[in-house]
Every structure is written in C-alpha cells, then in structure tokens.
Amino acid sequence: MLNFNTFKQKSPQQRFLFILGLVMFVVYLGLGVFFIFFAELDPEKFPLWARLAMGVLLIVYAVIRFLRLMNQKED
C-alpha cells in the first residue's frame, strides 16, 4: 500500500502536497474524535446525537481522504 521508493522519487511539490494531505487527515480525524469525546457544548444547541453524527462523519471523511492519498497513481 505505501511504497517508499515512489515517495523518494516525487518532486518537492508532490512531496509537499502528500505531507499536506497527511496533515489534513490528522486534522479531520482529531476534529471527529474531539466532537465525539471532548466537546462540552450546550446540549440544547448541539444535542448528543448531532455531536456523534458529526464526529462519525468527520472520521469517515478522514479515512476516505487517507485512502485516496495512499492510492494515488504516478502521472
């Protein structure tokens, strides 16, 4: 899945975009975990079911982005 030889052959721009993609994956994953476990929000404005739905949605989106990032083909 992760081939380090193709990572070494990438141009600096492609490497930067790869690292940026990884950072965004971590951001979305962290935001999803934050919404599920750590958000002490007003229950009247943001109920538990909505918090859980938003957290799960962000985590699923992070996984999709990560899989797309790992499956990129060389042009």
PDB file of N, CA, C and O in Angstrom:
ATOM      1  N   MET A   1       0.823  -1.194   0.000  1.00  0.00           N
ATOM      2  CA  MET A   1       0.000   0.000   0.000  1.00  0.00           C
ATOM      3  C   MET A   1       0.865   1.255   0.000  1.00  0.00           C
ATOM      4  O   MET A   1       0.654   2.149  -0.819  1.00  0.00           O
ATOM      5  N   LEU A   2       1.825   1.332   0.897  1.00  0.00           N
ATOM      6  CA  LEU A   2       2.696   2.511   0.958  1.00  0.00           C
ATOM      7  C   LEU A   2       4.065   2.106   0.440  1.00  0.00           C
ATOM      8  O   LEU A   2       4.776   1.337   1.087  1.00  0.00           O
ATOM      9  N   ASN A   3       4.434   2.619  -0.718  1.00  0.00           N
ATOM     10  CA  ASN A   3       5.701   2.295  -1.355  1.00  0.00           C
ATOM     11  C   ASN A   3       6.650   3.472  -1.159  1.00  0.00           C
ATOM     12  O   ASN A   3       6.450   4.537  -1.742  1.00  0.00           O
ATOM     13  N   PHE A   4       7.675   3.281  -0.345  1.00  0.00           N
ATOM     14  CA  PHE A   4       8.597   4.376  -0.028  1.00  0.00           C
ATOM     15  C   PHE A   4       9.483   4.738  -1.210  1.00  0.00           C
ATOM     16  O   PHE A   4       9.989   5.858  -1.267  1.00  0.00           O
ATOM     17  N   ASN A   5       9.687   3.819  -2.161  1.00  0.00           N
ATOM     18  CA  ASN A   5      10.502   4.142  -3.334  1.00  0.00           C
ATOM     19  C   ASN A   5       9.829   5.199  -4.194  1.00  0.00           C
ATOM     20  O   ASN A   5      10.507   6.090  -4.704  1.00  0.00           O
ATOM     21  N   THR A   6       8.522   5.125  -4.369  1.00  0.00           N
ATOM     22  CA  THR A   6       7.837   6.147  -5.161  1.00  0.00           C
ATOM     23  C   THR A   6       7.787   7.464  -4.406  1.00  0.00           C
ATOM     24  O   THR A   6       7.750   8.528  -5.023  1.00  0.00           O
ATOM     25  N   PHE A   7       7.786   7.409  -3.074  1.00  0.00           N
ATOM     26  CA  PHE A   7       7.806   8.654  -2.295  1.00  0.00           C
ATOM     27  C   PHE A   7       9.134   9.376  -2.488  1.00  0.00           C
ATOM     28  O   PHE A   7       9.159  10.605  -2.567  1.00  0.00           O
ATOM     29  N   LYS A   8      10.223   8.645  -2.564  1.00  0.00           N
ATOM     30  CA  LYS A   8      11.536   9.256  -2.759  1.00  0.00           C
ATOM     31  C   LYS A   8      11.665   9.883  -4.144  1.00  0.00           C
ATOM     32  O   LYS A   8      12.407  10.851  -4.311  1.00  0.00           O
ATOM     33  N   GLN A   9      10.962   9.354  -5.131  1.00  0.00           N
ATOM     34  CA  GLN A   9      11.080   9.838  -6.498  1.00  0.00           C
ATOM     35  C   GLN A   9      10.167  11.022  -6.796  1.00  0.00           C
ATOM     36  O   GLN A   9      10.232  11.577  -7.893  1.00  0.00           O
ATOM     37  N   LYS A  10       9.335  11.415  -5.873  1.00  0.00           N
ATOM     38  CA  LYS A  10       8.406  12.512  -6.119  1.00  0.00           C
ATOM     39  C   LYS A  10       9.134  13.847  -6.139  1.00  0.00           C
ATOM     40  O   LYS A  10      10.187  14.017  -5.524  1.00  0.00           O
ATOM     41  N   SER A  11       8.550  14.773  -6.853  1.00  0.00           N
ATOM     42  CA  SER A  11       9.111  16.121  -6.885  1.00  0.00           C
ATOM     43  C   SER A  11       8.819  16.811  -5.546  1.00  0.00           C
ATOM     44  O   SER A  11       7.967  16.350  -4.787  1.00  0.00           O
ATOM     45  N   PRO A  12       9.512  17.897  -5.257  1.00  0.00           N
ATOM     46  CA  PRO A  12       9.245  18.611  -3.995  1.00  0.00           C
ATOM     47  C   PRO A  12       7.788  19.065  -3.865  1.00  0.00           C
ATOM     48  O   PRO A  12       7.227  19.051  -2.770  1.00  0.00           O
ATOM     49  N   GLN A  13       7.180  19.466  -4.983  1.00  0.00           N
ATOM     50  CA  GLN A  13       5.774  19.884  -4.922  1.00  0.00           C
ATOM     51  C   GLN A  13       4.878  18.706  -4.571  1.00  0.00           C
ATOM     52  O   GLN A  13       3.961  18.850  -3.763  1.00  0.00           O
ATOM     53  N   GLN A  14       5.127  17.546  -5.163  1.00  0.00           N
ATOM     54  CA  GLN A  14       4.311  16.371  -4.860  1.00  0.00           C
ATOM     55  C   GLN A  14       4.520  15.929  -3.419  1.00  0.00           C
ATOM     56  O   GLN A  14       3.567  15.514  -2.759  1.00  0.00           O
ATOM     57  N   ARG A  15       5.741  16.010  -2.925  1.00  0.00           N
ATOM     58  CA  ARG A  15       6.000  15.650  -1.531  1.00  0.00           C
ATOM     59  C   ARG A  15       5.284  16.602  -0.579  1.00  0.00           C
ATOM     60  O   ARG A  15       4.709  16.172   0.421  1.00  0.00           O
ATOM     61  N   PHE A  16       5.320  17.896  -0.894  1.00  0.00           N
ATOM     62  CA  PHE A  16       4.627  18.875  -0.058  1.00  0.00           C
ATOM     63  C   PHE A  16       3.123  18.592  -0.025  1.00  0.00           C
ATOM     64  O   PHE A  16       2.510  18.629   1.042  1.00  0.00           O
ATOM     65  N   LEU A  17       2.527  18.310  -1.184  1.00  0.00           N
ATOM     66  CA  LEU A  17       1.091  18.012  -1.225  1.00  0.00           C
ATOM     67  C   LEU A  17       0.765  16.722  -0.493  1.00  0.00           C
ATOM     68  O   LEU A  17      -0.303  16.607   0.109  1.00  0.00           O
ATOM     69  N   PHE A  18       1.676  15.742  -0.536  1.00  0.00           N
ATOM     70  CA  PHE A  18       1.477  14.495   0.206  1.00  0.00           C
ATOM     71  C   PHE A  18       1.479  14.767   1.713  1.00  0.00           C
ATOM     72  O   PHE A  18       0.610  14.282   2.437  1.00  0.00           O
ATOM     73  N   ILE A  19       2.454  15.540   2.177  1.00  0.00           N
ATOM     74  CA  ILE A  19       2.539  15.884   3.599  1.00  0.00           C
ATOM     75  C   ILE A  19       1.313  16.703   4.012  1.00  0.00           C
ATOM     76  O   ILE A  19       0.755  16.485   5.087  1.00  0.00           O
ATOM     77  N   LEU A  20       0.898  17.635   3.169  1.00  0.00           N
ATOM     78  CA  LEU A  20      -0.294  18.423   3.465  1.00  0.00           C
ATOM     79  C   LEU A  20      -1.529  17.528   3.557  1.00  0.00           C
ATOM     80  O   LEU A  20      -2.384  17.740   4.417  1.00  0.00           O
ATOM     81  N   GLY A  21      -1.627  16.541   2.688  1.00  0.00           N
ATOM     82  CA  GLY A  21      -2.730  15.588   2.752  1.00  0.00           C
ATOM     83  C   GLY A  21      -2.726  14.808   4.056  1.00  0.00           C
ATOM     84  O   GLY A  21      -3.780  14.571   4.647  1.00  0.00           O
ATOM     85  N   LEU A  22      -1.539  14.408   4.508  1.00  0.00           N
ATOM     86  CA  LEU A  22      -1.445  13.701   5.792  1.00  0.00           C
ATOM     87  C   LEU A  22      -1.842  14.599   6.957  1.00  0.00           C
ATOM     88  O   LEU A  22      -2.512  14.157   7.889  1.00  0.00           O
ATOM     89  N   VAL A  23      -1.427  15.857   6.900  1.00  0.00           N
ATOM     90  CA  VAL A  23      -1.792  16.805   7.965  1.00  0.00           C
ATOM     91  C   VAL A  23      -3.304  16.998   7.999  1.00  0.00           C
ATOM     92  O   VAL A  23      -3.903  17.020   9.074  1.00  0.00           O
ATOM     93  N   MET A  24      -3.920  17.138   6.837  1.00  0.00           N
ATOM     94  CA  MET A  24      -5.375  17.321   6.797  1.00  0.00           C
ATOM     95  C   MET A  24      -6.099  16.068   7.298  1.00  0.00           C
ATOM     96  O   MET A  24      -7.144  16.175   7.941  1.00  0.00           O
ATOM     97  N   PHE A  25      -5.556  14.887   7.013  1.00  0.00           N
ATOM     98  CA  PHE A  25      -6.118  13.644   7.550  1.00  0.00           C
ATOM     99  C   PHE A  25      -6.116  13.676   9.076  1.00  0.00           C
ATOM    100  O   PHE A  25      -7.118  13.346   9.711  1.00  0.00           O
ATOM    101  N   VAL A  26      -4.995  14.073   9.656  1.00  0.00           N
ATOM    102  CA  VAL A  26      -4.884  14.140  11.119  1.00  0.00           C
ATOM    103  C   VAL A  26      -5.845  15.187  11.687  1.00  0.00           C
ATOM    104  O   VAL A  26      -6.443  14.970  12.741  1.00  0.00           O
ATOM    105  N   VAL A  27      -5.996  16.322  10.996  1.00  0.00           N
ATOM    106  CA  VAL A  27      -6.899  17.383  11.457  1.00  0.00           C
ATOM    107  C   VAL A  27      -8.344  16.877  11.479  1.00  0.00           C
ATOM    108  O   VAL A  27      -9.048  17.042  12.476  1.00  0.00           O
ATOM    109  N   TYR A  28      -8.782  16.259  10.375  1.00  0.00           N
ATOM    110  CA  TYR A  28     -10.159  15.760  10.326  1.00  0.00           C
ATOM    111  C   TYR A  28     -10.389  14.647  11.346  1.00  0.00           C
ATOM    112  O   TYR A  28     -11.443  14.591  11.980  1.00  0.00           O
ATOM    113  N   LEU A  29      -9.416  13.771  11.502  1.00  0.00           N
ATOM    114  CA  LEU A  29      -9.542  12.690  12.481  1.00  0.00           C
ATOM    115  C   LEU A  29      -9.611  13.257  13.898  1.00  0.00           C
ATOM    116  O   LEU A  29     -10.441  12.831  14.701  1.00  0.00           O
ATOM    117  N   GLY A  30      -8.743  14.211  14.199  1.00  0.00           N
ATOM    118  CA  GLY A  30      -8.743  14.828  15.530  1.00  0.00           C
ATOM    119  C   GLY A  30     -10.032  15.584  15.810  1.00  0.00           C
ATOM    120  O   GLY A  30     -10.554  15.538  16.924  1.00  0.00           O
ATOM    121  N   LEU A  31     -10.544  16.279  14.805  1.00  0.00           N
ATOM    122  CA  LEU A  31     -11.802  17.012  14.971  1.00  0.00           C
ATOM    123  C   LEU A  31     -12.959  16.049  15.236  1.00  0.00           C
ATOM    124  O   LEU A  31     -13.822  16.324  16.070  1.00  0.00           O
ATOM    125  N   GLY A  32     -12.973  14.914  14.519  1.00  0.00           N
ATOM    126  CA  GLY A  32     -14.013  13.916  14.746  1.00  0.00           C
ATOM    127  C   GLY A  32     -13.960  13.342  16.154  1.00  0.00           C
ATOM    128  O   GLY A  32     -14.991  13.199  16.811  1.00  0.00           O
ATOM    129  N   VAL A  33     -12.764  13.015  16.613  1.00  0.00           N
ATOM    130  CA  VAL A  33     -12.607  12.492  17.981  1.00  0.00           C
ATOM    131  C   VAL A  33     -12.989  13.555  19.002  1.00  0.00           C
ATOM    132  O   VAL A  33     -13.604  13.243  20.022  1.00  0.00           O
ATOM    133  N   PHE A  34     -12.630  14.806  18.736  1.00  0.00           N
ATOM    134  CA  PHE A  34     -12.991  15.896  19.636  1.00  0.00           C
ATOM    135  C   PHE A  34     -14.511  16.018  19.758  1.00  0.00           C
ATOM    136  O   PHE A  34     -15.041  16.131  20.863  1.00  0.00           O
ATOM    137  N   PHE A  35     -15.207  15.994  18.624  1.00  0.00           N
ATOM    138  CA  PHE A  35     -16.666  16.109  18.662  1.00  0.00           C
ATOM    139  C   PHE A  35     -17.294  14.965  19.445  1.00  0.00           C
ATOM    140  O   PHE A  35     -18.258  15.177  20.180  1.00  0.00           O
ATOM    141  N   ILE A  36     -16.764  13.764  19.299  1.00  0.00           N
ATOM    142  CA  ILE A  36     -17.375  12.605  19.965  1.00  0.00           C
ATOM    143  C   ILE A  36     -17.070  12.592  21.455  1.00  0.00           C
ATOM    144  O   ILE A  36     -17.976  12.381  22.261  1.00  0.00           O
ATOM    145  N   PHE A  37     -15.820  12.810  21.839  1.00  0.00           N
ATOM    146  CA  PHE A  37     -15.424  12.555  23.224  1.00  0.00           C
ATOM    147  C   PHE A  37     -15.228  13.792  24.094  1.00  0.00           C
ATOM    148  O   PHE A  37     -15.475  13.732  25.299  1.00  0.00           O
ATOM    149  N   PHE A  38     -14.794  14.906  23.522  1.00  0.00           N
ATOM    150  CA  PHE A  38     -14.361  16.012  24.364  1.00  0.00           C
ATOM    151  C   PHE A  38     -15.198  17.274  24.282  1.00  0.00           C
ATOM    152  O   PHE A  38     -14.938  18.223  25.021  1.00  0.00           O
ATOM    153  N   ALA A  39     -16.170  17.315  23.427  1.00  0.00           N
ATOM    154  CA  ALA A  39     -16.922  18.552  23.227  1.00  0.00           C
ATOM    155  C   ALA A  39     -17.917  18.745  24.376  1.00  0.00           C
ATOM    156  O   ALA A  39     -18.851  17.961  24.540  1.00  0.00           O
ATOM    157  N   GLU A  40     -17.706  19.767  25.141  1.00  0.00           N
ATOM    158  CA  GLU A  40     -18.631  20.131  26.211  1.00  0.00           C
ATOM    159  C   GLU A  40     -19.495  21.285  25.714  1.00  0.00           C
ATOM    160  O   GLU A  40     -19.400  22.412  26.201  1.00  0.00           O
ATOM    161  N   LEU A  41     -20.328  20.979  24.745  1.00  0.00           N
ATOM    162  CA  LEU A  41     -21.162  22.007  24.134  1.00  0.00           C
ATOM    163  C   LEU A  41     -22.524  22.048  24.801  1.00  0.00           C
ATOM    164  O   LEU A  41     -22.913  21.106  25.492  1.00  0.00           O
ATOM    165  N   ASP A  42     -23.239  23.122  24.599  1.00  0.00           N
ATOM    166  CA  ASP A  42     -24.571  23.287  25.157  1.00  0.00           C
ATOM    167  C   ASP A  42     -25.507  22.243  24.551  1.00  0.00           C
ATOM    168  O   ASP A  42     -25.716  22.253  23.338  1.00  0.00           O
ATOM    169  N   PRO A  43     -26.082  21.333  25.361  1.00  0.00           N
ATOM    170  CA  PRO A  43     -26.924  20.266  24.814  1.00  0.00           C
ATOM    171  C   PRO A  43     -28.183  20.778  24.103  1.00  0.00           C
ATOM    172  O   PRO A  43     -28.720  20.089  23.236  1.00  0.00           O
ATOM    173  N   GLU A  44     -28.648  21.952  24.452  1.00  0.00           N
ATOM    174  CA  GLU A  44     -29.842  22.480  23.786  1.00  0.00           C
ATOM    175  C   GLU A  44     -29.524  22.939  22.363  1.00  0.00           C
ATOM    176  O   GLU A  44     -30.371  22.831  21.477  1.00  0.00           O
ATOM    177  N   LYS A  45     -28.332  23.442  22.141  1.00  0.00           N
ATOM    178  CA  LYS A  45     -27.953  23.922  20.816  1.00  0.00           C
ATOM    179  C   LYS A  45     -27.370  22.809  19.942  1.00  0.00           C
ATOM    180  O   LYS A  45     -27.565  22.811  18.727  1.00  0.00           O
ATOM    181  N   PHE A  46     -26.660  21.867  20.548  1.00  0.00           N
ATOM    182  CA  PHE A  46     -25.987  20.801  19.821  1.00  0.00           C
ATOM    183  C   PHE A  46     -26.170  19.494  20.589  1.00  0.00           C
ATOM    184  O   PHE A  46     -25.323  19.135  21.407  1.00  0.00           O
ATOM    185  N   PRO A  47     -27.270  18.780  20.333  1.00  0.00           N
ATOM    186  CA  PRO A  47     -27.558  17.572  21.119  1.00  0.00           C
ATOM    187  C   PRO A  47     -26.547  16.446  20.870  1.00  0.00           C
ATOM    188  O   PRO A  47     -25.761  16.489  19.923  1.00  0.00           O
ATOM    189  N   LEU A  48     -26.592  15.445  21.743  1.00  0.00           N
ATOM    190  CA  LEU A  48     -25.639  14.336  21.691  1.00  0.00           C
ATOM    191  C   LEU A  48     -25.688  13.608  20.352  1.00  0.00           C
ATOM    192  O   LEU A  48     -24.640  13.281  19.795  1.00  0.00           O
ATOM    193  N   TRP A  49     -26.874  13.349  19.829  1.00  0.00           N
ATOM    194  CA  TRP A  49     -26.976  12.605  18.562  1.00  0.00           C
ATOM    195  C   TRP A  49     -26.326  13.384  17.412  1.00  0.00           C
ATOM    196  O   TRP A  49     -25.716  12.786  16.526  1.00  0.00           O
ATOM    197  N   ALA A  50     -26.452  14.695  17.425  1.00  0.00           N
ATOM    198  CA  ALA A  50     -25.849  15.514  16.376  1.00  0.00           C
ATOM    199  C   ALA A  50     -24.326  15.549  16.520  1.00  0.00           C
ATOM    200  O   ALA A  50     -23.595  15.524  15.530  1.00  0.00           O
ATOM    201  N   ARG A  51     -23.863  15.606  17.776  1.00  0.00           N
ATOM    202  CA  ARG A  51     -22.425  15.588  18.036  1.00  0.00           C
ATOM    203  C   ARG A  51     -21.801  14.282  17.572  1.00  0.00           C
ATOM    204  O   ARG A  51     -20.737  14.277  16.952  1.00  0.00           O
ATOM    205  N   LEU A  52     -22.474  13.167  17.877  1.00  0.00           N
ATOM    206  CA  LEU A  52     -21.977  11.866  17.447  1.00  0.00           C
ATOM    207  C   LEU A  52     -22.002  11.740  15.930  1.00  0.00           C
ATOM    208  O   LEU A  52     -21.054  11.231  15.333  1.00  0.00           O
ATOM    209  N   ALA A  53     -23.076  12.198  15.306  1.00  0.00           N
ATOM    210  CA  ALA A  53     -23.182  12.121  13.850  1.00  0.00           C
ATOM    211  C   ALA A  53     -22.076  12.944  13.192  1.00  0.00           C
ATOM    212  O   ALA A  53     -21.449  12.481  12.239  1.00  0.00           O
ATOM    213  N   MET A  54     -21.834  14.134  13.679  1.00  0.00           N
ATOM    214  CA  MET A  54     -20.787  14.980  13.112  1.00  0.00           C
ATOM    215  C   MET A  54     -19.409  14.355  13.315  1.00  0.00           C
ATOM    216  O   MET A  54     -18.580  14.385  12.406  1.00  0.00           O
ATOM    217  N   GLY A  55     -19.158  13.796  14.482  1.00  0.00           N
ATOM    218  CA  GLY A  55     -17.873  13.153  14.752  1.00  0.00           C
ATOM    219  C   GLY A  55     -17.634  11.948  13.861  1.00  0.00           C
ATOM    220  O   GLY A  55     -16.545  11.790  13.309  1.00  0.00           O
ATOM    221  N   VAL A  56     -18.638  11.100  13.716  1.00  0.00           N
ATOM    222  CA  VAL A  56     -18.502   9.921  12.860  1.00  0.00           C
ATOM    223  C   VAL A  56     -18.325  10.339  11.405  1.00  0.00           C
ATOM    224  O   VAL A  56     -17.519   9.751  10.685  1.00  0.00           O
ATOM    225  N   LEU A  57     -19.063  11.336  10.974  1.00  0.00           N
ATOM    226  CA  LEU A  57     -18.943  11.829   9.600  1.00  0.00           C
ATOM    227  C   LEU A  57     -17.533  12.352   9.323  1.00  0.00           C
ATOM    228  O   LEU A  57     -16.968  12.081   8.263  1.00  0.00           O
ATOM    229  N   LEU A  58     -16.969  13.092  10.262  1.00  0.00           N
ATOM    230  CA  LEU A  58     -15.607  13.612  10.083  1.00  0.00           C
ATOM    231  C   LEU A  58     -14.574  12.487  10.060  1.00  0.00           C
ATOM    232  O   LEU A  58     -13.614  12.544   9.291  1.00  0.00           O
ATOM    233  N   ILE A  59     -14.761  11.478  10.889  1.00  0.00           N
ATOM    234  CA  ILE A  59     -13.823  10.353  10.909  1.00  0.00           C
ATOM    235  C   ILE A  59     -13.909   9.556   9.610  1.00  0.00           C
ATOM    236  O   ILE A  59     -12.881   9.158   9.063  1.00  0.00           O
ATOM    237  N   VAL A  60     -15.112   9.322   9.115  1.00  0.00           N
ATOM    238  CA  VAL A  60     -15.274   8.609   7.847  1.00  0.00           C
ATOM    239  C   VAL A  60     -14.646   9.411   6.709  1.00  0.00           C
ATOM    240  O   VAL A  60     -13.985   8.840   5.842  1.00  0.00           O
ATOM    241  N   TYR A  61     -14.848  10.730   6.705  1.00  0.00           N
ATOM    242  CA  TYR A  61     -14.256  11.581   5.678  1.00  0.00           C
ATOM    243  C   TYR A  61     -12.727  11.534   5.753  1.00  0.00           C
ATOM    244  O   TYR A  61     -12.055  11.516   4.722  1.00  0.00           O
ATOM    245  N   ALA A  62     -12.180  11.515   6.965  1.00  0.00           N
ATOM    246  CA  ALA A  62     -10.730  11.433   7.128  1.00  0.00           C
ATOM    247  C   ALA A  62     -10.193  10.126   6.567  1.00  0.00           C
ATOM    248  O   ALA A  62      -9.148  10.116   5.917  1.00  0.00           O
ATOM    249  N   VAL A  63     -10.889   9.031   6.810  1.00  0.00           N
ATOM    250  CA  VAL A  63     -10.450   7.729   6.298  1.00  0.00           C
ATOM    251  C   VAL A  63     -10.510   7.713   4.765  1.00  0.00           C
ATOM    252  O   VAL A  63      -9.606   7.185   4.117  1.00  0.00           O
ATOM    253  N   ILE A  64     -11.561   8.283   4.191  1.00  0.00           N
ATOM    254  CA  ILE A  64     -11.678   8.344   2.730  1.00  0.00           C
ATOM    255  C   ILE A  64     -10.532   9.161   2.137  1.00  0.00           C
ATOM    256  O   ILE A  64      -9.934   8.759   1.139  1.00  0.00           O
ATOM    257  N   ARG A  65     -10.226  10.292   2.741  1.00  0.00           N
ATOM    258  CA  ARG A  65      -9.110  11.125   2.255  1.00  0.00           C
ATOM    259  C   ARG A  65      -7.786  10.371   2.351  1.00  0.00           C
ATOM    260  O   ARG A  65      -6.953  10.449   1.448  1.00  0.00           O
ATOM    261  N   PHE A  66      -7.595   9.641   3.451  1.00  0.00           N
ATOM    262  CA  PHE A  66      -6.355   8.889   3.634  1.00  0.00           C
ATOM    263  C   PHE A  66      -6.224   7.792   2.580  1.00  0.00           C
ATOM    264  O   PHE A  66      -5.148   7.608   2.010  1.00  0.00           O
ATOM    265  N   LEU A  67      -7.301   7.070   2.318  1.00  0.00           N
ATOM    266  CA  LEU A  67      -7.260   6.005   1.317  1.00  0.00           C
ATOM    267  C   LEU A  67      -6.993   6.570  -0.079  1.00  0.00           C
ATOM    268  O   LEU A  67      -6.237   5.979  -0.851  1.00  0.00           O
ATOM    269  N   ARG A  68      -7.603   7.699  -0.404  1.00  0.00           N
ATOM    270  CA  ARG A  68      -7.346   8.329  -1.707  1.00  0.00           C
ATOM    271  C   ARG A  68      -5.904   8.808  -1.809  1.00  0.00           C
ATOM    272  O   ARG A  68      -5.303   8.737  -2.881  1.00  0.00           O
ATOM    273  N   LEU A  69      -5.348   9.291  -0.715  1.00  0.00           N
ATOM    274  CA  LEU A  69      -3.975   9.768  -0.703  1.00  0.00           C
ATOM    275  C   LEU A  69      -2.993   8.611  -0.911  1.00  0.00           C
ATOM    276  O   LEU A  69      -1.995   8.763  -1.614  1.00  0.00           O
ATOM    277  N   MET A  70      -3.275   7.463  -0.303  1.00  0.00           N
ATOM    278  CA  MET A  70      -2.390   6.318  -0.419  1.00  0.00           C
ATOM    279  C   MET A  70      -2.508   5.626  -1.780  1.00  0.00           C
ATOM    280  O   MET A  70      -1.568   4.955  -2.207  1.00  0.00           O
ATOM    281  N   ASN A  71      -3.633   5.775  -2.462  1.00  0.00           N
ATOM    282  CA  ASN A  71      -3.844   5.093  -3.731  1.00  0.00           C
ATOM    283  C   ASN A  71      -3.569   5.982  -4.937  1.00  0.00           C
ATOM    284  O   ASN A  71      -3.986   5.651  -6.046  1.00  0.00           O
ATOM    285  N   GLN A  72      -2.885   7.087  -4.749  1.00  0.00           N
ATOM    286  CA  GLN A  72      -2.588   7.969  -5.881  1.00  0.00           C
ATOM    287  C   GLN A  72      -1.617   7.285  -6.828  1.00  0.00           C
ATOM    288  O   GLN A  72      -0.657   6.639  -6.409  1.00  0.00           O
ATOM    289  N   LYS A  73      -1.890   7.442  -8.106  1.00  0.00           N
ATOM    290  CA  LYS A  73      -1.022   6.866  -9.142  1.00  0.00           C
ATOM    291  C   LYS A  73      -0.058   7.937  -9.652  1.00  0.00           C
ATOM    292  O   LYS A  73      -0.347   9.132  -9.609  1.00  0.00           O
ATOM    293  N   GLU A  74       1.081   7.479 -10.130  1.00  0.00           N
ATOM    294  CA  GLU A  74       2.049   8.396 -10.727  1.00  0.00           C
ATOM    295  C   GLU A  74       1.541   8.840 -12.088  1.00  0.00           C
ATOM    296  O   GLU A  74       1.045   8.024 -12.865  1.00  0.00           O
ATOM    297  N   ASP A  75       1.660  10.122 -12.377  1.00  0.00           N
ATOM    298  CA  ASP A  75       1.231  10.638 -13.686  1.00  0.00           C
ATOM    299  C   ASP A  75       2.354  10.548 -14.694  1.00  0.00           C
ATOM    300  O   ASP A  75       2.179  10.935 -15.849  1.00  0.00           O
TER     301      ASP A  75
END
